[in-house]
Amino acid sequence: LTEAAMGLRGVHCRDGGGEHEALAAAAALAQGSLHPLSRALVAAAQGRDAGAPQAAELQEQPGRGVQGRLPGGVFRLGSASFCDAPDTAPTPAGGPQVHLADERGWLASFKFAEGLRADAREAIGTLRQSGLQVRLLSGDRADAVRRLAAQAGIERWHAGCTPEDKLTLVRELQSQGRRVLMVGDGMNDGPVLARADVSVAMGQGVPLAQAQSDFIVQGGRLQAVASLLAQSRRTRRIVRQNLAWAAFYNAACVPLAIAGLMPAWLAGIGMAVSSLLVIANATRLARP
């Protein structure tokens, strides 16, 4: 729903901590990640000439964050629960956050500015008009998810979701007889993309998400998801029309040909004309 590029908006550290050192440590842990927030941290560190020490013993925990050894001990970078971030930390409201912790506990919080994709609200509106129920599943905190859902026009949203939470929700919907179309782009979306009935990955998504998806949307336009749904419905409608015509023609003409009431040459012409009609009907799918 948001632009892939995000900018660092603010840093809040515990008493005695330095923003420069915290940013350098966070960038060191984030260097090997394709997550948009990780890339934003690395870019911010480079822009502020904070540098980044070499991290060792990196261990990633899906849906939570990454842990590694840096000069000074073991550090963690990721969600609030993973880094023991206090709920009362005076970080700006709204927007995604990522947190840093060391062996003493929470060390710093990084606040990012994000923008809604230009066509996000239009795409959500088109999907809802098509009869779909749209839900937002996010690992961010409730305030950020609530704000983003309101901007995009999504009424149902779920915050603080781990990959297991997303998978559980999709399974519950499927157990109710619903068909689920999942759109994602992150490393943590891989399992739920594989589980969904139809899955779509964004072109800027991580390779794992794309590998688990049925379709990949190039260019980052969410409206392409709505267009994909519309085109699939048109395809199904035309396939049904062609099958109905073929069934009618065979049911009407084949018995006549077998009974000798229709000349062979006329049956052949009729079969050719029938095939041309099916092809002509199918070419309508090429129209925008």
Buried (B, 14 or more C-beta within 10 A) or exposed (E): BBBBEBEBBBBBBBEEBEBBBBBBBBBBBBBEBBBBBBBBBBBBBEEBEBEBBEBEEBEBEEBBBBBBBBEEEBBBBBBBEBBEBEEEBEBEEBBBBBBBBBEEEBBBBBBBBBBBBEBBBBBBBBBBEEEBEBBBBBBBBEEBBBBBBEBBBBEEBBBBBBBEBBBBBBEEBBEEEEEBBBBBBBBBBBBBBBBBEBBBBBBBBBEBBBEBBBBBBEEBBBBBBBBBBEEEEEEEEBBEBBEEBBEEBEEEBEEBBEEEEBEEEEBEEBBEEBEEBBEEBBEEEEEE
